Amino acid sequence: MRKVGLIAIAIFMTISGGYLHAGNIVFQAKAPSSVVMGSAFQLVYSINTLADPNELRTPPISGFDVVAGPFTTRSEQSINGVYSSSMTFTLMLMPKKVGTYSIGPGSITVNKQRYMSNGLSIRVLPPDKNAPRQSGGGGFSSEGGTSFQSASNQDVFMRAIVSKTKVYEQEAFLVTYKLYSIPDIVGFEDVKFPDFKNFVMQQIDLSNDRQTQLEHYNGRNYTTAVIYQVLLFPQRSGVITIDPASCTAIIRLRNHARVRSIFDDFFDTYQDVKKVLVAPSIRIDVAPLPSQGKPATFSGAVGNFQLSSNLSKTIVKTNDAVTLEVTVSGTGNLKLINNLPVTFPQSFDTYEPKVDNNYRTTSTGITGTKTIDYLAIPRQAGDYTIAPVSFSYFDVATHSYKTLSTPAYKIHVDQGPVSNNSVVNNMTQKENVKLLNQDIRYIDTNNFRISRRQSFLIQSNLFLLAYLIVLLVVIGLFFIFRKQARDNANIALTRTKKANKMALRRMKLASIYLKQNNKEQFYEEVLKAIWGYMSDKLNIPTADLTKQAMETGLLNRKIDVTLIQRLMELLHTCEFAQYAPSQSVQAMDKIFDEAVAVIEALEGSIK
C-alpha cells in the first residue's frame, strides 16, 4: 500500500511539473556570432523543463563539422515549494570554411507538444595572421593563451566609423565608436567624445550588457565592442570636421612567470597598464539642398516620409468642435518638422494645435510619427471645404523634393441651439399727481403764525449734487464698458495687448528651468514665448506662422532690420541648442537675457 502511495505522489508531481511549464516553455539555441577558422565552439540548445533527449531534432548544419555531442545535462530544484527544471543539449562544432552560415531552428517534443528554437547566423573568420590558435568565445580576452609584454597600437585601438561621408544638409548619418582589442581590457578612464559642432545630435541608447564579438580587421581577429553611437544631422553645408575622440584603456597583460619551482609552472602573472586610445578626426562633406525645384511648402524636412489625415466629423452643428488629425510618419529629421499650416473657413474659430510625438532613434534615423490635432469650432451654418494640407520634404534616396497632400474635406454645418440673450427695455409712464380741492382755499382771518414750510430732501441742493455725481459716474461706466466690449470683440487687439503678458509668463517659467539646469524644457519655453508673442502681435495663428511670415510682418510694420535679424538669430540659436549637446549655464543665461531684450525691444517698436 505504501508503494502505491509513493507512485501516486510521483505521478502527481510529474503532472504538476508538466502543468507548471506547459504555459511558458522556452526552447532556444545559442552560439557565438563570430568564430575563427580552426577553432571549435559550442552550439547549445536549452529548454526550461524536463524532456526526452531522444526527442531532440537538430537541423542540417552546413559549413560545420559536428565534432562531438549532443551532451545532455539536466537540473531540478525546489525552492520554497516552487519546483523548476531545465535541460541543455550541447554540440561541439568545427568550421570548415570562411564565410557566413545560417543554422535553422531545432525542435523538441514535450508532452506531445512540439517546440521550435530560434535560428542562428554564424560568421567564420579567417585565422589571425599573427596567432596560430584562438578561442571562439566572446569578451575582451586575449587570444588562445598569447602572452604580451606590451600593447601596441595594432593590439588595442579605437575607430570612428561613419555610415556616410557625403551627405545633404539635415540628412542623418551614424557615427560609431568601436573598440578593438586582442589583450584583456578591464576598464576605462577619461572618456572624451566630440561636442559635434554644427550638428544636431541624437545619442543612441546602448544596452548595459553590451555583447562583444570577434571581427577580422587588417588580417587580425579582434574582440570588438561598440562604446558610443550617435546620429548626426548637419546644419550647414561645406566640409565639417568632427574632432577626435579619446579614452584611457586599462589593459591587463599576461606574462608567463619564470619557473622557480614545479608549482610556478602552473601560474601566470598579470600586469595592468594604461594606454591612451584616440579615434582620429572625421571629415564630412555636406552638400546644400538644391534650390531648383524647391516647393514653397518646404520647411526643412529631409528623409522619407508619408502623410495621412482624418477628420473627426463631416456633419456638425454650430458651436460643436471638429478635429482634423494630420500625421507625418517615416524616417528622417522628425524632431525638426514644424506644425503644418491648415486653412479653415473664416467662420471657424481655430485654436493652438495639440502635437503628439511618437518616435525612436535608430541607426538609420529618427523613425516614428508626428501627429498634429487641429481643433476648430464652426460659428455659422452652411457647407464648407477644408483645403488640403501640403507637406514637402527632400528625399535623399532620389535626390529630389517630394510634396504630399491630404484630401480636401467637405463639412456640413447645421444651425445649433441659439441662446436668447436679447435685451428687453421696459419703459414705464409716470403720471403727474394732482392735488384736488386745494387750488382754492378758505382764507383764515384769525391770528396765525407764519412759519417756514419744511422742505424735502429731494428738493435740496445736496440731493441735486449727489444725483449729478451719480449720473456722471453712470455715464462714465457706460462708456468704459462699451469700450471694453468693443475691445473684446476685436480679437486681434485683445491678443496684441496680452502678448507681452503671456510672453513674460513663459519667460518666468523658462527662468525656473534655467535655475534647474533643465536644458530641453528651458529652450522649449523660450521658443514658445517668442513664437506665441509674435503670433499675438502679428495676429497670425501659430499653425500658420513661419519665420518668413514673421519677417515679412515685421518689415510691413517698419521694424528696424537689425532688430529683425536679432530675432531670427535668436530663434536659430534656440532651435539649434535645443537638440545640441549640453551647454553651460552661462550660455543659457546669455540666451535668456537676449530673449528678454528682444521681446522688450519689439514691444516698444510694434504699435
Secondary structure as UniProt FT lines:
FT   HELIX           2..22
FT   STRAND          27..30
FT   STRAND          34..36
FT   TURN            37..38
FT   STRAND          41..47
FT   HELIX           53..55
FT   STRAND          64..79
FT   TURN            80..81
FT   STRAND          82..95
FT   STRAND          99..103
FT   STRAND          107..110
FT   TURN            111..112
FT   STRAND          113..116
FT   STRAND          120..125
FT   TURN            129..130
FT   TURN            144..145
FT   TURN            153..155
FT   STRAND          156..162
FT   STRAND          166..168
FT   TURN            169..170
FT   STRAND          173..181
FT   STRAND          184..192
FT   TURN            197..198
FT   STRAND          199..203
FT   STRAND          213..217
FT   TURN            218..219
FT   STRAND          220..234
FT   STRAND          238..242
FT   STRAND          245..256
FT   TURN            262..263
FT   HELIX           264..266
FT   STRAND          268..279
FT   STRAND          282..287
FT   TURN            292..293
FT   TURN            296..297
FT   STRAND          298..311
FT   STRAND          315..317
FT   TURN            318..319
FT   STRAND          322..332
FT   HELIX           334..336
FT   TURN            346..347
FT   STRAND          348..350
FT   STRAND          354..362
FT   TURN            363..364
FT   STRAND          365..378
FT   STRAND          382..386
FT   STRAND          390..395
FT   TURN            396..399
FT   STRAND          400..405
FT   STRAND          409..414
FT   TURN            436..437
FT   HELIX           457..459
FT   HELIX           461..489
FT   HELIX           491..515
FT   TURN            516..517
FT   HELIX           519..538
FT   HELIX           542..544
FT   HELIX           547..556
FT   TURN            557..558
FT   HELIX           561..579
FT   HELIX           585..605
//
